[in-house]
Amino acid sequence: MTMLIVELDPPLPCPLGFEGDTASLVYFMSFAVAERYGALHELAQAASFLRRQLKIDLSPLLRFTSAQPESPQDVEELEAIWQDPEPLARCCEEVAAA
């Protein structure tokens, strides 16, 4: 099942209140990455509009990986993917407001 997992350190409930099915958000994040490589899917076009027309910095949404590591490199990637919460929260708020 495709889902968004937000982990905090120290462990706390997600302050952004993701509830229900988050698969659509994961798909949007994936197509936002693909947009940089010329993807023409509607979600890639939406990411392009948010980034280029509305000047929303989507880079915090582009940092994600699988939550189930399959190799030592995956474990390292999970450790490296941590980011400051403020830019991510700001990005999510701006996208939601758009």
C-alpha positions as CSV (number, residue, x, y, z in Angstrom):
1,M,0.0,0.0,0.0
2,T,1.3,3.4,-0.9
3,M,1.3,5.8,2.0
4,L,3.1,8.8,3.4
5,I,4.9,8.3,6.7
6,V,6.1,11.3,8.6
7,E,8.5,10.6,11.4
8,L,9.6,13.1,14.0
9,D,12.6,13.1,16.3
10,P,11.7,12.9,19.1
11,P,8.7,10.8,18.2
12,L,5.6,12.9,18.2
13,P,2.3,12.9,16.4
14,C,2.6,14.5,12.9
15,P,1.7,18.2,13.4
16,L,0.4,18.5,9.9
17,G,-2.5,16.1,10.6
18,F,-2.3,13.8,7.6
19,E,-5.4,11.7,7.9
20,G,-6.8,9.0,5.7
21,D,-5.4,7.9,2.4
22,T,-2.1,9.7,1.5
23,A,-1.4,7.8,-1.7
24,S,-2.4,10.8,-3.8
25,L,0.2,12.9,-2.1
26,V,2.9,10.3,-2.6
27,Y,2.0,10.1,-6.3
28,F,2.1,13.9,-6.6
29,M,5.5,13.9,-4.9
30,S,6.8,11.3,-7.3
31,F,5.5,13.2,-10.4
32,A,7.0,16.4,-9.0
33,V,10.4,14.7,-9.2
34,A,9.6,13.4,-12.7
35,E,8.6,16.9,-13.8
36,R,12.2,18.0,-13.7
37,Y,12.9,15.3,-16.4
38,G,10.1,16.3,-18.7
39,A,7.2,14.2,-17.5
40,L,3.9,15.4,-19.0
41,H,1.5,13.7,-16.6
42,E,-1.2,16.0,-15.1
43,L,0.5,15.7,-11.6
44,A,3.8,16.7,-13.2
45,Q,2.1,19.7,-14.8
46,A,0.6,20.7,-11.5
47,A,4.0,20.6,-9.9
48,S,5.4,22.7,-12.8
49,F,2.6,25.3,-12.3
50,L,3.2,25.4,-8.5
51,R,6.9,25.8,-9.0
52,R,7.1,28.1,-12.0
53,Q,3.9,30.2,-11.9
54,L,3.3,30.4,-8.1
55,K,7.0,30.3,-7.2
56,I,6.5,27.6,-4.5
57,D,9.7,25.9,-3.4
58,L,8.7,22.2,-3.8
59,S,12.2,20.9,-2.9
60,P,11.2,19.8,0.6
61,L,8.6,17.5,-1.0
62,L,11.2,16.0,-3.2
63,R,13.1,14.4,-0.4
64,F,11.6,11.0,0.2
65,T,12.5,7.3,0.0
66,S,11.0,3.9,0.9
67,A,10.3,3.3,4.6
68,Q,11.4,-0.4,4.2
69,P,15.1,-0.6,3.6
70,E,16.3,-3.5,1.6
71,S,20.0,-2.9,1.7
72,P,22.6,-1.0,3.8
73,Q,22.5,1.8,1.3
74,D,18.7,2.1,1.9
75,V,19.4,2.5,5.6
76,E,21.9,5.2,4.9
77,E,19.5,7.0,2.7
78,L,16.8,6.9,5.4
79,E,19.2,8.5,7.8
80,A,20.2,11.2,5.2
81,I,16.6,12.0,4.3
82,W,15.9,13.8,7.6
83,Q,15.2,17.5,7.1
84,D,14.3,20.6,9.1
85,P,10.5,20.7,9.6
86,E,9.9,24.4,9.0
87,P,10.6,24.4,5.2
88,L,8.5,21.2,4.8
89,A,5.6,22.6,6.7
90,R,5.8,25.9,4.8
91,C,5.8,24.1,1.5
92,C,2.8,21.9,2.5
93,E,0.9,25.0,3.6
94,E,1.7,26.9,0.4
95,V,0.7,23.9,-1.8
96,A,-2.6,23.4,0.2
97,A,-3.4,27.1,-0.1
98,A,-2.8,27.1,-3.8
